[in-house]
């Protein structure tokens, strides 16, 4: 009897579009850019096409820090 190995893969840490992040945080795009210029907010990644993305883990960590503060 042969056993098949089942590979368990770690869930992918998805990159969220900026609109999704803004809806989840509950702020406007203008407020986002003010925060970003001041060095606040979660870490962002710029794609080659110029769009901004935020990793789910970075957003969750940011929101957790906001709850503590």
CHARMM internal coordinates of N, CA and C (Angstrom, degrees):
IC EDIT
DIST 1 N 1 CA 1.4381
DIST 1 CA 1 C 1.5305
ANGL 1 N 1 CA 1 C 107.74
DIST 1 C 2 N 1.3001
ANGL 1 CA 1 C 2 N 116.79
DIHE 1 N 1 CA 1 C 2 N 125.22
DIST 2 N 2 CA 1.4580
ANGL 1 C 2 N 2 CA 119.87
DIHE 1 CA 1 C 2 N 2 CA -178.58
DIST 2 CA 2 C 1.5275
ANGL 2 N 2 CA 2 C 109.68
DIHE 1 C 2 N 2 CA 2 C -100.93
DIST 2 C 3 N 1.2832
ANGL 2 CA 2 C 3 N 113.61
DIHE 2 N 2 CA 2 C 3 N 143.30
DIST 3 N 3 CA 1.4678
ANGL 2 C 3 N 3 CA 119.39
DIHE 2 CA 2 C 3 N 3 CA 177.97
DIST 3 CA 3 C 1.5180
ANGL 3 N 3 CA 3 C 108.83
DIHE 2 C 3 N 3 CA 3 C -103.71
DIST 3 C 4 N 1.2974
ANGL 3 CA 3 C 4 N 115.34
DIHE 3 N 3 CA 3 C 4 N 134.85
DIST 4 N 4 CA 1.4561
ANGL 3 C 4 N 4 CA 119.46
DIHE 3 CA 3 C 4 N 4 CA 175.00
DIST 4 CA 4 C 1.5127
ANGL 4 N 4 CA 4 C 108.13
DIHE 3 C 4 N 4 CA 4 C -91.37
DIST 4 C 5 N 1.2999
ANGL 4 CA 4 C 5 N 114.55
DIHE 4 N 4 CA 4 C 5 N 137.01
DIST 5 N 5 CA 1.4598
ANGL 4 C 5 N 5 CA 118.98
DIHE 4 CA 4 C 5 N 5 CA 175.95
DIST 5 CA 5 C 1.5279
ANGL 5 N 5 CA 5 C 108.39
DIHE 4 C 5 N 5 CA 5 C -81.55
DIST 5 C 6 N 1.2869
ANGL 5 CA 5 C 6 N 114.46
DIHE 5 N 5 CA 5 C 6 N 129.48
DIST 6 N 6 CA 1.4617
ANGL 5 C 6 N 6 CA 118.40
DIHE 5 CA 5 C 6 N 6 CA 174.93
DIST 6 CA 6 C 1.5185
ANGL 6 N 6 CA 6 C 107.57
DIHE 5 C 6 N 6 CA 6 C -100.16
DIST 6 C 7 N 1.2817
ANGL 6 CA 6 C 7 N 113.84
DIHE 6 N 6 CA 6 C 7 N 126.11
DIST 7 N 7 CA 1.4593
ANGL 6 C 7 N 7 CA 119.59
DIHE 6 CA 6 C 7 N 7 CA 179.67
DIST 7 CA 7 C 1.5180
ANGL 7 N 7 CA 7 C 108.88
DIHE 6 C 7 N 7 CA 7 C -90.24
DIST 7 C 8 N 1.2875
ANGL 7 CA 7 C 8 N 115.30
DIHE 7 N 7 CA 7 C 8 N 123.64
DIST 8 N 8 CA 1.4596
ANGL 7 C 8 N 8 CA 119.08
DIHE 7 CA 7 C 8 N 8 CA 174.46
DIST 8 CA 8 C 1.5175
ANGL 8 N 8 CA 8 C 107.14
DIHE 7 C 8 N 8 CA 8 C -100.56
DIST 8 C 9 N 1.3040
ANGL 8 CA 8 C 9 N 114.24
DIHE 8 N 8 CA 8 C 9 N 120.76
DIST 9 N 9 CA 1.4539
ANGL 8 C 9 N 9 CA 119.28
DIHE 8 CA 8 C 9 N 9 CA -178.56
DIST 9 CA 9 C 1.5149
ANGL 9 N 9 CA 9 C 109.98
DIHE 8 C 9 N 9 CA 9 C -101.71
DIST 9 C 10 N 1.2902
ANGL 9 CA 9 C 10 N 113.39
DIHE 9 N 9 CA 9 C 10 N 144.22
DIST 10 N 10 CA 1.4587
ANGL 9 C 10 N 10 CA 120.79
DIHE 9 CA 9 C 10 N 10 CA 177.28
DIST 10 CA 10 C 1.5329
ANGL 10 N 10 CA 10 C 108.42
DIHE 9 C 10 N 10 CA 10 C -67.90
DIST 10 C 11 N 1.3328
ANGL 10 CA 10 C 11 N 117.87
DIHE 10 N 10 CA 10 C 11 N 138.10
DIST 11 N 11 CA 1.4621
ANGL 10 C 11 N 11 CA 118.80
DIHE 10 CA 10 C 11 N 11 CA 178.15
DIST 11 CA 11 C 1.5289
ANGL 11 N 11 CA 11 C 110.76
DIHE 10 C 11 N 11 CA 11 C -59.47
DIST 11 C 12 N 1.2862
ANGL 11 CA 11 C 12 N 114.91
DIHE 11 N 11 CA 11 C 12 N 141.38
DIST 12 N 12 CA 1.4652
ANGL 11 C 12 N 12 CA 120.46
DIHE 11 CA 11 C 12 N 12 CA -178.93
DIST 12 CA 12 C 1.5266
ANGL 12 N 12 CA 12 C 109.15
DIHE 11 C 12 N 12 CA 12 C -73.20
DIST 12 C 13 N 1.3021
ANGL 12 CA 12 C 13 N 115.31
DIHE 12 N 12 CA 12 C 13 N 135.59
DIST 13 N 13 CA 1.4610
ANGL 12 C 13 N 13 CA 121.23
DIHE 12 CA 12 C 13 N 13 CA 177.32
DIST 13 CA 13 C 1.5204
ANGL 13 N 13 CA 13 C 106.92
DIHE 12 C 13 N 13 CA 13 C -83.33
DIST 13 C 14 N 1.3138
ANGL 13 CA 13 C 14 N 115.97
DIHE 13 N 13 CA 13 C 14 N 94.12
DIST 14 N 14 CA 1.4600
ANGL 13 C 14 N 14 CA 120.44
DIHE 13 CA 13 C 14 N 14 CA -171.17
DIST 14 CA 14 C 1.5276
ANGL 14 N 14 CA 14 C 112.68
DIHE 13 C 14 N 14 CA 14 C -68.35
DIST 14 C 15 N 1.3222
ANGL 14 CA 14 C 15 N 114.77
DIHE 14 N 14 CA 14 C 15 N 153.05
DIST 15 N 15 CA 1.4587
ANGL 14 C 15 N 15 CA 122.09
DIHE 14 CA 14 C 15 N 15 CA 174.39
DIST 15 CA 15 C 1.5203
ANGL 15 N 15 CA 15 C 107.82
DIHE 14 C 15 N 15 CA 15 C -94.95
DIST 15 C 16 N 1.3101
ANGL 15 CA 15 C 16 N 116.11
DIHE 15 N 15 CA 15 C 16 N 120.84
DIST 16 N 16 CA 1.4621
ANGL 15 C 16 N 16 CA 121.46
DIHE 15 CA 15 C 16 N 16 CA -177.18
DIST 16 CA 16 C 1.5249
ANGL 16 N 16 CA 16 C 110.53
DIHE 15 C 16 N 16 CA 16 C -93.87
DIST 16 C 17 N 1.3381
ANGL 16 CA 16 C 17 N 116.91
DIHE 16 N 16 CA 16 C 17 N 138.93
DIST 17 N 17 CA 1.4660
ANGL 16 C 17 N 17 CA 119.17
DIHE 16 CA 16 C 17 N 17 CA 174.82
DIST 17 CA 17 C 1.5248
ANGL 17 N 17 CA 17 C 110.46
DIHE 16 C 17 N 17 CA 17 C -68.83
DIST 17 C 18 N 1.3001
ANGL 17 CA 17 C 18 N 115.78
DIHE 17 N 17 CA 17 C 18 N 156.81
DIST 18 N 18 CA 1.4618
ANGL 17 C 18 N 18 CA 121.28
DIHE 17 CA 17 C 18 N 18 CA -175.25
DIST 18 CA 18 C 1.5250
ANGL 18 N 18 CA 18 C 112.23
DIHE 17 C 18 N 18 CA 18 C -59.60
DIST 18 C 19 N 1.3256
ANGL 18 CA 18 C 19 N 118.14
DIHE 18 N 18 CA 18 C 19 N -38.89
DIST 19 N 19 CA 1.4699
ANGL 18 C 19 N 19 CA 120.18
DIHE 18 CA 18 C 19 N 19 CA -179.87
DIST 19 CA 19 C 1.5210
ANGL 19 N 19 CA 19 C 111.66
DIHE 18 C 19 N 19 CA 19 C -59.69
DIST 19 C 20 N 1.3204
ANGL 19 CA 19 C 20 N 117.30
DIHE 19 N 19 CA 19 C 20 N -39.83
DIST 20 N 20 CA 1.4569
ANGL 19 C 20 N 20 CA 121.35
DIHE 19 CA 19 C 20 N 20 CA 178.55
DIST 20 CA 20 C 1.5217
ANGL 20 N 20 CA 20 C 110.55
DIHE 19 C 20 N 20 CA 20 C -65.27
DIST 20 C 21 N 1.3271
ANGL 20 CA 20 C 21 N 116.38
DIHE 20 N 20 CA 20 C 21 N -41.69
DIST 21 N 21 CA 1.4599
ANGL 20 C 21 N 21 CA 121.34
DIHE 20 CA 20 C 21 N 21 CA 179.84
DIST 21 CA 21 C 1.5346
ANGL 21 N 21 CA 21 C 110.05
DIHE 20 C 21 N 21 CA 21 C -63.91
DIST 21 C 22 N 1.3221
ANGL 21 CA 21 C 22 N 116.83
DIHE 21 N 21 CA 21 C 22 N -44.46
DIST 22 N 22 CA 1.4673
ANGL 21 C 22 N 22 CA 120.80
DIHE 21 CA 21 C 22 N 22 CA -179.55
DIST 22 CA 22 C 1.5203
ANGL 22 N 22 CA 22 C 111.10
DIHE 21 C 22 N 22 CA 22 C -62.88
DIST 22 C 23 N 1.3317
ANGL 22 CA 22 C 23 N 117.29
DIHE 22 N 22 CA 22 C 23 N -40.19
DIST 23 N 23 CA 1.4646
ANGL 22 C 23 N 23 CA 120.51
DIHE 22 CA 22 C 23 N 23 CA 178.14
DIST 23 CA 23 C 1.5237
ANGL 23 N 23 CA 23 C 110.93
DIHE 22 C 23 N 23 CA 23 C -64.73
DIST 23 C 24 N 1.3207
ANGL 23 CA 23 C 24 N 116.06
DIHE 23 N 23 CA 23 C 24 N -40.60
DIST 24 N 24 CA 1.4647
ANGL 23 C 24 N 24 CA 119.70
DIHE 23 CA 23 C 24 N 24 CA -177.90
DIST 24 CA 24 C 1.5276
ANGL 24 N 24 CA 24 C 111.88
DIHE 23 C 24 N 24 CA 24 C -69.45
DIST 24 C 25 N 1.3264
ANGL 24 CA 24 C 25 N 116.72
DIHE 24 N 24 CA 24 C 25 N -38.89
DIST 25 N 25 CA 1.4658
ANGL 24 C 25 N 25 CA 120.31
DIHE 24 CA 24 C 25 N 25 CA 179.19
DIST 25 CA 25 C 1.5279
ANGL 25 N 25 CA 25 C 110.52
DIHE 24 C 25 N 25 CA 25 C -77.77
DIST 25 C 26 N 1.3298
ANGL 25 CA 25 C 26 N 115.80
DIHE 25 N 25 CA 25 C 26 N -33.45
DIST 26 N 26 CA 1.4588
ANGL 25 C 26 N 26 CA 120.22
DIHE 25 CA 25 C 26 N 26 CA 179.22
DIST 26 CA 26 C 1.5140
ANGL 26 N 26 CA 26 C 113.37
DIHE 25 C 26 N 26 CA 26 C 86.53
DIST 26 C 27 N 1.3306
ANGL 26 CA 26 C 27 N 116.92
DIHE 26 N 26 CA 26 C 27 N 36.87
DIST 27 N 27 CA 1.4625
ANGL 26 C 27 N 27 CA 120.99
DIHE 26 CA 26 C 27 N 27 CA 178.70
DIST 27 CA 27 C 1.5295
ANGL 27 N 27 CA 27 C 109.42
DIHE 26 C 27 N 27 CA 27 C -126.66
DIST 27 C 28 N 1.3330
ANGL 27 CA 27 C 28 N 115.49
DIHE 27 N 27 CA 27 C 28 N 165.59
DIST 28 N 28 CA 1.4603
ANGL 27 C 28 N 28 CA 120.93
DIHE 27 CA 27 C 28 N 28 CA 178.41
DIST 28 CA 28 C 1.5217
ANGL 28 N 28 CA 28 C 110.32
DIHE 27 C 28 N 28 CA 28 C -84.20
DIST 28 C 29 N 1.3157
ANGL 28 CA 28 C 29 N 115.40
DIHE 28 N 28 CA 28 C 29 N 166.49
DIST 29 N 29 CA 1.4660
ANGL 28 C 29 N 29 CA 120.80
DIHE 28 CA 28 C 29 N 29 CA 177.77
DIST 29 CA 29 C 1.5309
ANGL 29 N 29 CA 29 C 110.41
DIHE 28 C 29 N 29 CA 29 C -63.87
DIST 29 C 30 N 1.3249
ANGL 29 CA 29 C 30 N 117.45
DIHE 29 N 29 CA 29 C 30 N -37.14
DIST 30 N 30 CA 1.4684
ANGL 29 C 30 N 30 CA 120.70
DIHE 29 CA 29 C 30 N 30 CA 178.60
DIST 30 CA 30 C 1.5241
ANGL 30 N 30 CA 30 C 110.92
DIHE 29 C 30 N 30 CA 30 C -63.36
DIST 30 C 31 N 1.3409
ANGL 30 CA 30 C 31 N 116.26
DIHE 30 N 30 CA 30 C 31 N -42.76
DIST 31 N 31 CA 1.4644
ANGL 30 C 31 N 31 CA 120.09
DIHE 30 CA 30 C 31 N 31 CA 177.86
DIST 31 CA 31 C 1.5219
ANGL 31 N 31 CA 31 C 110.15
DIHE 30 C 31 N 31 CA 31 C -63.63
DIST 31 C 32 N 1.3299
ANGL 31 CA 31 C 32 N 117.07
DIHE 31 N 31 CA 31 C 32 N -39.33
DIST 32 N 32 CA 1.4748
ANGL 31 C 32 N 32 CA 121.51
DIHE 31 CA 31 C 32 N 32 CA 178.18
DIST 32 CA 32 C 1.5223
ANGL 32 N 32 CA 32 C 110.59
DIHE 31 C 32 N 32 CA 32 C -56.90
DIST 32 C 33 N 1.3303
ANGL 32 CA 32 C 33 N 116.58
DIHE 32 N 32 CA 32 C 33 N -47.80
DIST 33 N 33 CA 1.4699
ANGL 32 C 33 N 33 CA 119.24
DIHE 32 CA 32 C 33 N 33 CA -177.59
DIST 33 CA 33 C 1.5260
ANGL 33 N 33 CA 33 C 111.92
DIHE 32 C 33 N 33 CA 33 C -70.03
DIST 33 C 34 N 1.3348
ANGL 33 CA 33 C 34 N 117.66
DIHE 33 N 33 CA 33 C 34 N -31.02
DIST 34 N 34 CA 1.4696
ANGL 33 C 34 N 34 CA 119.52
DIHE 33 CA 33 C 34 N 34 CA 173.52
DIST 34 CA 34 C 1.5242
ANGL 34 N 34 CA 34 C 109.85
DIHE 33 C 34 N 34 CA 34 C -64.08
DIST 34 C 35 N 1.3217
ANGL 34 CA 34 C 35 N 116.52
DIHE 34 N 34 CA 34 C 35 N -46.85
DIST 35 N 35 CA 1.4682
ANGL 34 C 35 N 35 CA 120.67
DIHE 34 CA 34 C 35 N 35 CA 178.16
DIST 35 CA 35 C 1.5184
ANGL 35 N 35 CA 35 C 110.47
DIHE 34 C 35 N 35 CA 35 C -59.44
DIST 35 C 36 N 1.3194
ANGL 35 CA 35 C 36 N 116.54
DIHE 35 N 35 CA 35 C 36 N -43.65
DIST 36 N 36 CA 1.4651
ANGL 35 C 36 N 36 CA 121.40
DIHE 35 CA 35 C 36 N 36 CA -176.94
DIST 36 CA 36 C 1.5286
ANGL 36 N 36 CA 36 C 111.00
DIHE 35 C 36 N 36 CA 36 C -64.62
DIST 36 C 37 N 1.3292
ANGL 36 CA 36 C 37 N 116.69
DIHE 36 N 36 CA 36 C 37 N -40.35
DIST 37 N 37 CA 1.4635
ANGL 36 C 37 N 37 CA 120.27
DIHE 36 CA 36 C 37 N 37 CA 177.91
DIST 37 CA 37 C 1.5228
ANGL 37 N 37 CA 37 C 112.10
DIHE 36 C 37 N 37 CA 37 C -65.86
DIST 37 C 38 N 1.3154
ANGL 37 CA 37 C 38 N 117.29
DIHE 37 N 37 CA 37 C 38 N -27.83
DIST 38 N 38 CA 1.4665
ANGL 37 C 38 N 38 CA 121.82
DIHE 37 CA 37 C 38 N 38 CA 178.62
DIST 38 CA 38 C 1.5256
ANGL 38 N 38 CA 38 C 112.96
DIHE 37 C 38 N 38 CA 38 C -89.61
DIST 38 C 39 N 1.3348
ANGL 38 CA 38 C 39 N 117.04
DIHE 38 N 38 CA 38 C 39 N -1.22
DIST 39 N 39 CA 1.4603
ANGL 38 C 39 N 39 CA 120.93
DIHE 38 CA 38 C 39 N 39 CA 179.30
DIST 39 CA 39 C 1.5184
ANGL 39 N 39 CA 39 C 113.62
DIHE 38 C 39 N 39 CA 39 C 82.57
DIST 39 C 40 N 1.3221
ANGL 39 CA 39 C 40 N 117.26
DIHE 39 N 39 CA 39 C 40 N 17.56
DIST 40 N 40 CA 1.4599
ANGL 39 C 40 N 40 CA 122.14
DIHE 39 CA 39 C 40 N 40 CA 178.40
DIST 40 CA 40 C 1.5281
ANGL 40 N 40 CA 40 C 108.93
DIHE 39 C 40 N 40 CA 40 C -98.17
DIST 40 C 41 N 1.2936
ANGL 40 CA 40 C 41 N 116.21
DIHE 40 N 40 CA 40 C 41 N 168.75
DIST 41 N 41 CA 1.4539
ANGL 40 C 41 N 41 CA 120.48
DIHE 40 CA 40 C 41 N 41 CA 176.21
DIST 41 CA 41 C 1.5183
ANGL 41 N 41 CA 41 C 111.83
DIHE 40 C 41 N 41 CA 41 C 91.28
DIST 41 C 42 N 1.3282
ANGL 41 CA 41 C 42 N 115.80
DIHE 41 N 41 CA 41 C 42 N 172.05
DIST 42 N 42 CA 1.4659
ANGL 41 C 42 N 42 CA 120.14
DIHE 41 CA 41 C 42 N 42 CA -178.84
DIST 42 CA 42 C 1.5307
ANGL 42 N 42 CA 42 C 111.68
DIHE 41 C 42 N 42 CA 42 C -72.76
DIST 42 C 43 N 1.3157
ANGL 42 CA 42 C 43 N 115.06
DIHE 42 N 42 CA 42 C 43 N 162.87
DIST 43 N 43 CA 1.4661
ANGL 42 C 43 N 43 CA 121.36
DIHE 42 CA 42 C 43 N 43 CA 178.94
DIST 43 CA 43 C 1.5239
ANGL 43 N 43 CA 43 C 108.89
DIHE 42 C 43 N 43 CA 43 C -66.89
DIST 43 C 44 N 1.3178
ANGL 43 CA 43 C 44 N 116.59
DIHE 43 N 43 CA 43 C 44 N 133.80
DIST 44 N 44 CA 1.4621
ANGL 43 C 44 N 44 CA 121.41
DIHE 43 CA 43 C 44 N 44 CA 179.17
DIST 44 CA 44 C 1.5205
ANGL 44 N 44 CA 44 C 110.40
DIHE 43 C 44 N 44 CA 44 C -111.14
DIST 44 C 45 N 1.3058
ANGL 44 CA 44 C 45 N 114.56
DIHE 44 N 44 CA 44 C 45 N 154.65
DIST 45 N 45 CA 1.4670
ANGL 44 C 45 N 45 CA 121.89
DIHE 44 CA 44 C 45 N 45 CA 176.92
DIST 45 CA 45 C 1.5186
ANGL 45 N 45 CA 45 C 107.54
DIHE 44 C 45 N 45 CA 45 C -124.79
DIST 45 C 46 N 1.3234
ANGL 45 CA 45 C 46 N 116.23
DIHE 45 N 45 CA 45 C 46 N 131.58
DIST 46 N 46 CA 1.4556
ANGL 45 C 46 N 46 CA 120.57
DIHE 45 CA 45 C 46 N 46 CA 178.52
DIST 46 CA 46 C 1.5227
ANGL 46 N 46 CA 46 C 108.81
DIHE 45 C 46 N 46 CA 46 C -97.34
DIST 46 C 47 N 1.3216
ANGL 46 CA 46 C 47 N 115.65
DIHE 46 N 46 CA 46 C 47 N 126.19
DIST 47 N 47 CA 1.4585
ANGL 46 C 47 N 47 CA 121.26
DIHE 46 CA 46 C 47 N 47 CA 178.12
DIST 47 CA 47 C 1.5239
ANGL 47 N 47 CA 47 C 109.48
DIHE 46 C 47 N 47 CA 47 C -79.13
DIST 47 C 48 N 1.3336
ANGL 47 CA 47 C 48 N 117.65
DIHE 47 N 47 CA 47 C 48 N 164.30
DIST 48 N 48 CA 1.4744
ANGL 47 C 48 N 48 CA 119.96
DIHE 47 CA 47 C 48 N 48 CA 178.86
DIST 48 CA 48 C 1.5295
ANGL 48 N 48 CA 48 C 113.45
DIHE 47 C 48 N 48 CA 48 C -58.36
DIST 48 C 49 N 1.3310
ANGL 48 CA 48 C 49 N 117.87
DIHE 48 N 48 CA 48 C 49 N -26.68
DIST 49 N 49 CA 1.4628
ANGL 48 C 49 N 49 CA 120.14
DIHE 48 CA 48 C 49 N 49 CA 178.69
DIST 49 CA 49 C 1.5335
ANGL 49 N 49 CA 49 C 112.56
DIHE 48 C 49 N 49 CA 49 C -84.13
DIST 49 C 50 N 1.3385
ANGL 49 CA 49 C 50 N 117.67
DIHE 49 N 49 CA 49 C 50 N 1.34
DIST 50 N 50 CA 1.4534
ANGL 49 C 50 N 50 CA 122.12
DIHE 49 CA 49 C 50 N 50 CA 176.60
DIST 50 CA 50 C 1.5152
ANGL 50 N 50 CA 50 C 114.90
DIHE 49 C 50 N 50 CA 50 C 95.28
DIST 50 C 51 N 1.3227
ANGL 50 CA 50 C 51 N 118.41
DIHE 50 N 50 CA 50 C 51 N -8.95
DIST 51 N 51 CA 1.4596
ANGL 50 C 51 N 51 CA 120.98
DIHE 50 CA 50 C 51 N 51 CA -179.97
DIST 51 CA 51 C 1.5222
ANGL 51 N 51 CA 51 C 110.67
DIHE 50 C 51 N 51 CA 51 C -74.83
DIST 51 C 52 N 1.3276
ANGL 51 CA 51 C 52 N 115.07
DIHE 51 N 51 CA 51 C 52 N 149.21
DIST 52 N 52 CA 1.4612
ANGL 51 C 52 N 52 CA 120.89
DIHE 51 CA 51 C 52 N 52 CA 179.68
DIST 52 CA 52 C 1.5246
ANGL 52 N 52 CA 52 C 109.94
DIHE 51 C 52 N 52 CA 52 C -97.09
DIST 52 C 53 N 1.3242
ANGL 52 CA 52 C 53 N 115.22
DIHE 52 N 52 CA 52 C 53 N 142.60
DIST 53 N 53 CA 1.4557
ANGL 52 C 53 N 53 CA 121.62
DIHE 52 CA 52 C 53 N 53 CA 176.40
DIST 53 CA 53 C 1.5192
ANGL 53 N 53 CA 53 C 108.97
DIHE 52 C 53 N 53 CA 53 C -135.41
DIST 53 C 54 N 1.3301
ANGL 53 CA 53 C 54 N 116.17
DIHE 53 N 53 CA 53 C 54 N 152.01
DIST 54 N 54 CA 1.4607
ANGL 53 C 54 N 54 CA 122.81
DIHE 53 CA 53 C 54 N 54 CA 178.42
DIST 54 CA 54 C 1.5230
ANGL 54 N 54 CA 54 C 107.17
DIHE 53 C 54 N 54 CA 54 C -127.05
DIST 54 C 55 N 1.3193
ANGL 54 CA 54 C 55 N 116.52
DIHE 54 N 54 CA 54 C 55 N 131.37
DIST 55 N 55 CA 1.4642
ANGL 54 C 55 N 55 CA 119.89
DIHE 54 CA 54 C 55 N 55 CA 176.98
DIST 55 CA 55 C 1.5268
ANGL 55 N 55 CA 55 C 109.50
DIHE 54 C 55 N 55 CA 55 C -69.35
DIST 55 C 56 N 1.3194
ANGL 55 CA 55 C 56 N 115.72
DIHE 55 N 55 CA 55 C 56 N 142.52
DIST 56 N 56 CA 1.4663
ANGL 55 C 56 N 56 CA 121.61
DIHE 55 CA 55 C 56 N 56 CA 179.88
DIST 56 CA 56 C 1.5300
ANGL 56 N 56 CA 56 C 110.69
DIHE 55 C 56 N 56 CA 56 C -55.92
DIST 56 C 57 N 1.3297
ANGL 56 CA 56 C 57 N 117.38
DIHE 56 N 56 CA 56 C 57 N -42.03
DIST 57 N 57 CA 1.4737
ANGL 56 C 57 N 57 CA 120.27
DIHE 56 CA 56 C 57 N 57 CA -179.03
DIST 57 CA 57 C 1.5216
ANGL 57 N 57 CA 57 C 111.34
DIHE 56 C 57 N 57 CA 57 C -65.50
DIST 57 C 58 N 1.3358
ANGL 57 CA 57 C 58 N 117.93
DIHE 57 N 57 CA 57 C 58 N -37.54
DIST 58 N 58 CA 1.4630
ANGL 57 C 58 N 58 CA 120.80
DIHE 57 CA 57 C 58 N 58 CA 177.94
DIST 58 CA 58 C 1.5268
ANGL 58 N 58 CA 58 C 111.09
DIHE 57 C 58 N 58 CA 58 C -66.74
DIST 58 C 59 N 1.3317
ANGL 58 CA 58 C 59 N 116.33
DIHE 58 N 58 CA 58 C 59 N -40.16
DIST 59 N 59 CA 1.4648
ANGL 58 C 59 N 59 CA 120.18
DIHE 58 CA 58 C 59 N 59 CA 179.14
DIST 59 CA 59 C 1.5262
ANGL 59 N 59 CA 59 C 110.38
DIHE 58 C 59 N 59 CA 59 C -66.43
DIST 59 C 60 N 1.3332
ANGL 59 CA 59 C 60 N 117.00
DIHE 59 N 59 CA 59 C 60 N -43.74
DIST 60 N 60 CA 1.4678
ANGL 59 C 60 N 60 CA 120.08
DIHE 59 CA 59 C 60 N 60 CA 179.09
DIST 60 CA 60 C 1.5296
ANGL 60 N 60 CA 60 C 111.34
DIHE 59 C 60 N 60 CA 60 C -62.43
DIST 60 C 61 N 1.3334
ANGL 60 CA 60 C 61 N 116.92
DIHE 60 N 60 CA 60 C 61 N -41.46
DIST 61 N 61 CA 1.4676
ANGL 60 C 61 N 61 CA 120.67
DIHE 60 CA 60 C 61 N 61 CA 178.51
DIST 61 CA 61 C 1.5267
ANGL 61 N 61 CA 61 C 110.42
DIHE 60 C 61 N 61 CA 61 C -64.03
DIST 61 C 62 N 1.3244
ANGL 61 CA 61 C 62 N 116.85
DIHE 61 N 61 CA 61 C 62 N -41.31
DIST 62 N 62 CA 1.4623
ANGL 61 C 62 N 62 CA 121.48
DIHE 61 CA 61 C 62 N 62 CA 178.70
DIST 62 CA 62 C 1.5276
ANGL 62 N 62 CA 62 C 110.64
DIHE 61 C 62 N 62 CA 62 C -62.29
DIST 62 C 63 N 1.3307
ANGL 62 CA 62 C 63 N 116.52
DIHE 62 N 62 CA 62 C 63 N -46.20
DIST 63 N 63 CA 1.4637
ANGL 62 C 63 N 63 CA 120.11
DIHE 62 CA 62 C 63 N 63 CA 179.96
DIST 63 CA 63 C 1.5200
ANGL 63 N 63 CA 63 C 111.83
DIHE 62 C 63 N 63 CA 63 C -64.39
DIST 63 C 64 N 1.3287
ANGL 63 CA 63 C 64 N 116.86
DIHE 63 N 63 CA 63 C 64 N -37.53
DIST 64 N 64 CA 1.4690
ANGL 63 C 64 N 64 CA 120.39
DIHE 63 CA 63 C 64 N 64 CA 176.50
DIST 64 CA 64 C 1.5174
ANGL 64 N 64 CA 64 C 110.87
DIHE 63 C 64 N 64 CA 64 C -64.08
DIST 64 C 65 N 1.3326
ANGL 64 CA 64 C 65 N 117.18
DIHE 64 N 64 CA 64 C 65 N -41.08
DIST 65 N 65 CA 1.4620
ANGL 64 C 65 N 65 CA 120.49
DIHE 64 CA 64 C 65 N 65 CA 177.66
DIST 65 CA 65 C 1.5202
ANGL 65 N 65 CA 65 C 111.52
DIHE 64 C 65 N 65 CA 65 C -64.58
DIST 65 C 66 N 1.3270
ANGL 65 CA 65 C 66 N 116.90
DIHE 65 N 65 CA 65 C 66 N -35.70
DIST 66 N 66 CA 1.4568
ANGL 65 C 66 N 66 CA 120.67
DIHE 65 CA 65 C 66 N 66 CA 178.79
DIST 66 CA 66 C 1.5311
ANGL 66 N 66 CA 66 C 111.40
DIHE 65 C 66 N 66 CA 66 C -67.03
DIST 66 C 67 N 1.3283
ANGL 66 CA 66 C 67 N 116.48
DIHE 66 N 66 CA 66 C 67 N -34.95
DIST 67 N 67 CA 1.4660
ANGL 66 C 67 N 67 CA 119.81
DIHE 66 CA 66 C 67 N 67 CA 178.98
DIST 67 CA 67 C 1.5240
ANGL 67 N 67 CA 67 C 111.35
DIHE 66 C 67 N 67 CA 67 C -67.82
DIST 67 C 68 N 1.3173
ANGL 67 CA 67 C 68 N 116.49
DIHE 67 N 67 CA 67 C 68 N -36.28
DIST 68 N 68 CA 1.4633
ANGL 67 C 68 N 68 CA 121.54
DIHE 67 CA 67 C 68 N 68 CA -178.28
DIST 68 CA 68 C 1.5163
ANGL 68 N 68 CA 68 C 110.53
DIHE 67 C 68 N 68 CA 68 C -71.35
DIST 68 C 69 N 1.3208
ANGL 68 CA 68 C 69 N 116.44
DIHE 68 N 68 CA 68 C 69 N -39.32
DIST 69 N 69 CA 1.4626
ANGL 68 C 69 N 69 CA 121.01
DIHE 68 CA 68 C 69 N 69 CA -175.16
DIST 69 CA 69 C 1.4948
ANGL 69 N 69 CA 69 C 113.69
DIHE 68 C 69 N 69 CA 69 C -68.60
END
COOR INIT
IC SEED 1 N 1 CA 1 C
IC BUILD
